[in-house]
């Protein structure tokens, strides 16, 4: 018996086609696979899979989680059967747009007031990062943001930071105060013993340099830890 070939999306009823469904009911009515299918646009060049089929396969490979999908690079997406660089680039670009929309960046000259501000500044960028990244926010005498400096990028489990590197930009820019921030790829922001020791060393170095260390914020997935809020940071 001849194998039944899959039909294209154009042969589907209009109410089942992702683009027509979006136009009629809005994006909120679409499943994740249907949203991805709109980005993917076309099926397997060999004609064996529709864009929806590819989207369902991609969504399944990511365990049905956007956070997992966001961790894939464009090259990794392109390597999946039926995807290729053009489809992968469209998906990766859309995910990056979403990440940037989620971000709440601290604007230059905006004063620091709470650890929540720092968390929201980094949450979208770092919550799903595979490696630890360590940042220094440079502040003026009124705790207004001058700029940020990425100090280091570590391994999956640790970021090696030396006070010399951590304060280099602050000294060069004559910053009056700093806030340090880094992420935990595990998603759990609870400080490790290394985090505690590093925070103490950074505080000691700041006092020697005359630069106030206002906080060290650890960014997790949906939550954060603030050494200042927890009273675990010595006064500057």
SULGIVEN-V812873 format. One record per backbone hydrogen bond with DSSP energy under -1.0 kcal/mol. CO is the residue of the C=O (numbers start at 1). NH is the residue of the N-H. If there is no record, write none. Layout:
co=CO nh=NH
co=CO nh=NH
//
This chain:
co=8 nh=11
co=9 nh=12
co=13 nh=16
co=14 nh=17
co=17 nh=21
co=18 nh=22
co=19 nh=23
co=20 nh=24
co=21 nh=25
co=22 nh=26
co=26 nh=29
co=27 nh=30
co=31 nh=35
co=32 nh=36
co=33 nh=37
co=34 nh=38
co=35 nh=39
co=36 nh=40
co=37 nh=41
co=40 nh=42
co=44 nh=47
co=49 nh=44
co=50 nh=54
co=51 nh=55
co=52 nh=56
co=53 nh=57
co=54 nh=58
co=55 nh=59
co=56 nh=60
co=57 nh=61
co=58 nh=62
co=59 nh=64
co=60 nh=63
co=62 nh=65
co=65 nh=69
co=66 nh=70
co=69 nh=72
co=73 nh=77
co=74 nh=78
co=75 nh=79
co=77 nh=80
co=78 nh=84
co=80 nh=83
co=84 nh=88
co=85 nh=89
co=86 nh=90
co=87 nh=91
co=88 nh=92
co=89 nh=93
co=90 nh=94
co=91 nh=95
co=92 nh=96
co=93 nh=97
co=94 nh=98
co=95 nh=99
co=96 nh=100
co=97 nh=101
co=98 nh=102
co=99 nh=103
co=107 nh=110
co=110 nh=145
co=115 nh=119
co=116 nh=120
co=117 nh=121
co=118 nh=122
co=119 nh=123
co=120 nh=104
co=122 nh=126
co=123 nh=127
co=126 nh=129
co=132 nh=154
co=134 nh=151
co=134 nh=152
co=135 nh=181
co=136 nh=149
co=137 nh=179
co=138 nh=146
co=139 nh=176
co=139 nh=177
co=140 nh=143
co=143 nh=112
co=144 nh=140
co=145 nh=109
co=147 nh=138
co=149 nh=136
co=152 nh=134
co=155 nh=132
co=158 nh=155
co=162 nh=166
co=163 nh=167
co=167 nh=171
co=168 nh=172
co=169 nh=173
co=170 nh=175
co=176 nh=212
co=177 nh=139
co=178 nh=214
co=179 nh=137
co=180 nh=217
co=181 nh=135
co=182 nh=219
co=184 nh=187
co=187 nh=221
co=192 nh=196
co=193 nh=197
co=194 nh=198
co=195 nh=199
co=196 nh=200
co=197 nh=201
co=198 nh=202
co=199 nh=203
co=200 nh=204
co=201 nh=205
co=202 nh=206
co=203 nh=207
co=204 nh=208
co=205 nh=209
co=206 nh=210
co=206 nh=211
co=212 nh=178
co=215 nh=180
co=216 nh=227
co=217 nh=182
co=218 nh=225
co=219 nh=184
co=223 nh=220
co=225 nh=218
co=226 nh=230
co=227 nh=232
co=228 nh=231
//
